[in-house]
């Protein structure tokens, strides 16, 4: 999507970012203790996401695991957002829900038909994992893998986007956690 954007344009937009205050993690509906541990075997918190998981590589989803869920967890929601995108709202790379017994997903399994969960719409309107694809020259982008423990099962009839998810979270989030991965594209492809 952005790999063909000239690097000079990415540099010109460097100060334009959606911002972390608009992340689902920071919404009033998601207010809860940050007690869930989120990790990936592919990268450490705050570190670079390997190219294979991005639009510059194979574009498969990274492995993800979470632990320390409250006993009353009925469902787990995972949302991946990029607050550094030069747009009014963070860019959604994934919306997925899992049953409470699920504690991890394997590499490449954050897609429809994998049997690992149910998926909502990312910012491009598709379903499942959308690989990291920042504008060249725009600087480092932070990808927040946000995990929410829900005290009830939320059953969407359709594939939800962020607005539908946010509306459904009222009084449902009992804990949350986040893993941050970083990716930067220096040049155009």
C-alpha positions as CSV (number, residue, x, y, z in Angstrom):
1,X,0.0,0.0,0.0
2,X,2.6,2.6,1.1
3,X,5.8,0.9,-0.3
4,X,5.7,2.8,-3.6
5,X,5.2,6.2,-1.8
6,X,8.3,8.4,-2.4
7,X,10.5,8.7,0.7
8,X,10.5,12.5,0.4
9,X,6.8,12.5,0.9
10,X,7.1,10.3,4.0
11,X,9.7,12.7,5.4
12,X,7.4,15.7,4.6
13,X,4.6,14.0,6.6
14,X,6.9,13.0,9.5
15,X,5.2,15.3,12.1
16,X,1.7,14.2,11.0
17,X,0.5,11.3,13.2
18,X,-2.8,10.0,14.6
19,X,-1.3,9.8,18.1
20,X,-1.5,7.3,20.9
21,X,-4.4,9.0,22.7
22,X,-6.7,7.6,20.0
23,X,-5.7,3.9,20.5
24,X,-8.4,1.5,21.6
25,X,-6.2,0.8,24.7
26,X,-6.7,4.5,25.8
27,X,-10.5,4.7,25.1
28,X,-12.8,5.1,28.1
29,X,-14.6,1.9,27.2
30,X,-11.3,0.0,27.6
31,X,-10.5,1.3,31.0
32,X,-9.1,-1.6,33.0
33,X,-5.9,-2.7,34.9
34,X,-3.0,-3.4,32.6
35,X,-2.2,-6.8,34.0
36,X,-2.1,-9.1,30.9
37,X,1.3,-10.2,29.7
38,X,1.6,-10.1,25.9
39,X,4.6,-11.5,24.1
40,X,5.9,-12.8,20.7
41,X,8.6,-15.3,20.0
42,X,9.4,-13.1,16.9
43,X,10.3,-9.9,18.7
44,X,10.6,-8.3,22.2
45,X,8.5,-5.5,23.5
46,X,9.7,-2.1,22.1
47,X,11.9,-3.9,19.5
48,X,11.9,-4.2,15.7
49,X,9.4,-6.4,14.0
50,X,11.2,-8.8,11.6
51,X,10.7,-8.0,7.9
52,X,9.0,-11.3,7.2
53,X,5.9,-10.1,9.1
54,X,5.6,-6.9,7.1
55,X,4.6,-5.9,3.6
56,X,8.3,-5.9,2.7
57,X,8.5,-9.6,3.5
58,X,6.1,-12.5,3.4
59,X,3.4,-10.5,5.3
60,X,2.5,-13.4,7.6
61,X,1.2,-12.6,11.1
62,X,3.7,-12.9,13.9
63,X,3.2,-15.5,16.7
64,X,1.5,-14.0,19.7
65,X,0.9,-15.2,23.3
66,X,-0.8,-13.8,26.3
67,X,-1.1,-14.8,30.0
68,X,-2.3,-13.6,33.4
69,X,-5.9,-13.3,32.3
70,X,-8.4,-12.8,35.2
71,X,-10.4,-16.0,36.1
72,X,-13.7,-14.4,35.0
73,X,-12.4,-13.9,31.4
74,X,-15.0,-15.2,28.9
75,X,-13.4,-13.9,25.7
76,X,-10.1,-12.3,24.5
77,X,-10.0,-9.4,22.0
78,X,-6.8,-8.6,20.1
79,X,-6.5,-5.4,18.3
80,X,-3.3,-4.2,16.5
81,X,-3.1,-0.5,15.7
82,X,-0.5,1.9,14.3
83,X,-0.8,5.4,15.9
84,X,2.0,6.8,13.8
85,X,0.1,6.7,10.5
86,X,-0.3,10.2,8.9
87,X,-4.0,10.1,9.3
88,X,-6.7,11.4,11.8
89,X,-7.1,7.9,13.4
90,X,-4.7,5.0,14.2
91,X,-4.5,2.4,11.4
92,X,-6.1,-1.0,12.3
93,X,-4.0,-4.0,11.3
94,X,-6.1,-6.6,13.1
95,X,-9.3,-7.2,15.0
96,X,-9.7,-10.7,16.4
97,X,-11.6,-12.4,19.2
98,X,-10.8,-15.7,20.8
99,X,-12.4,-17.9,23.5
100,X,-11.0,-17.5,27.0
101,X,-9.1,-20.8,26.8
102,X,-6.9,-19.6,23.9
103,X,-3.5,-18.3,25.1
104,X,-1.6,-18.0,21.9
105,X,-1.7,-18.0,18.1
106,X,0.9,-19.5,15.8
107,X,2.8,-17.6,13.1
108,X,0.5,-17.0,10.2
109,X,-2.7,-17.9,12.0
110,X,-4.2,-14.5,12.3
111,X,-6.3,-14.9,9.2
112,X,-9.8,-16.1,8.4
113,X,-10.1,-19.8,8.0
114,X,-7.2,-20.6,10.3
115,X,-9.6,-21.8,13.0
116,X,-7.7,-19.7,15.6
117,X,-10.4,-17.1,16.2
118,X,-13.0,-14.8,14.5
119,X,-11.8,-11.7,12.7
120,X,-13.0,-8.2,12.2
121,X,-12.2,-5.6,9.6
122,X,-8.8,-3.8,9.4
123,X,-8.5,-0.3,8.1
124,X,-8.4,-1.4,4.4
125,X,-11.7,-3.2,4.9
126,X,-10.3,-6.7,4.7
127,X,-10.4,-9.5,7.3
128,X,-7.5,-10.8,9.4
129,X,-3.9,-9.6,9.6
130,X,-2.8,-6.7,7.5
131,X,1.0,-6.5,7.3
132,X,2.9,-3.5,8.6
133,X,3.4,-1.1,5.7
134,X,4.5,2.4,6.9
135,X,5.3,5.2,4.4
136,X,9.0,5.3,3.4
137,X,10.9,8.0,5.2
138,X,8.1,8.6,7.7
139,X,10.2,7.4,10.7
140,X,9.6,4.6,13.1
141,X,6.0,3.3,13.4
142,X,4.9,1.6,16.6
143,X,2.5,-1.3,16.3
144,X,0.6,-1.9,19.4
145,X,-0.6,-5.5,19.9
146,X,-3.4,-4.8,22.4
147,X,-5.0,-7.7,24.3
148,X,-8.3,-7.2,26.2
149,X,-9.9,-9.7,28.6
150,X,-13.7,-9.5,28.4
151,X,-16.1,-10.5,31.1
152,X,-18.7,-11.6,28.5
153,X,-18.9,-13.1,25.0
154,X,-19.5,-10.5,22.4
155,X,-21.0,-12.0,19.3
156,X,-21.0,-9.9,16.2
157,X,-23.3,-10.8,13.3
158,X,-21.0,-9.1,10.8
159,X,-17.3,-8.5,10.7
160,X,-16.8,-5.5,13.1
161,X,-14.6,-2.5,12.6
162,X,-13.1,-0.4,15.4
163,X,-16.3,1.6,16.0
164,X,-18.4,-1.5,16.5
165,X,-15.8,-3.0,18.8
166,X,-15.5,0.2,20.9
167,X,-19.3,0.3,21.3
168,X,-19.4,-3.3,22.4
169,X,-16.7,-2.9,25.0
170,X,-18.6,-0.8,27.5
171,X,-18.4,-2.5,30.9
172,X,-16.8,-5.6,29.3
173,X,-13.0,-5.0,29.7
174,X,-11.6,-6.4,32.9
175,X,-7.9,-6.4,32.1
176,X,-5.6,-5.4,29.2
177,X,-2.0,-5.7,28.1
178,X,0.1,-4.5,25.2
179,X,3.2,-5.6,23.2
180,X,4.8,-2.9,21.1
181,X,6.7,-3.7,17.9
182,X,8.5,-1.1,15.8
183,X,9.0,-1.0,12.0
184,X,10.5,1.6,9.8
185,X,10.8,1.8,6.0
186,X,13.7,3.9,4.9
187,X,13.2,3.8,1.1
188,X,10.5,3.2,-1.4
189,X,10.3,-0.3,-2.9
